[in-house]
């Protein structure tokens, strides 16, 4: 065989191989490459979507955190205000209780003073009667002079 015939046979075989490859081998490879490219594009689109969703979620989280901070600050302020109210109420009750105790002590002191005055009046009346007895040198009957002694007690 000559070199030309070999070359022609090789060209024919190459063309048959190229045709076979283009017909049966290349379409599945191209299809697989297209599917892979589509999967990559879908993955990138999903990544972009996830990135935007993540940004939106982060924004919602920041908003929720800010709201929670505001709520907790408001609750803390309310609790402090309520604590102050409770303290003021306790002070008012303590003041009222102190005033009541002072008033009761004053009333008790006045009662004791009245009792002491009454006892003193009785003693003064008894001393006056004894003094009058000694001055008059005779016995004064307290039952007979009860009216006089009662007037004396009220005057003292």
Buried (B, 14 or more C-beta within 10 A) or exposed (E): EEEEEEEEEEEEEEEEEEEEEEEEEEEEEEEEEEEEEEEEEEEEEEEEEEEEEEEEEEEEEEEEEEEEEEEEEEEEEEEEEEEEEEEEEEEEEEEEEEEEEEEEEEEEEEEEEEEEEEEEBEEBBEEBBEEBEEEEEEEBEEEEBEEBBEEBBEEE
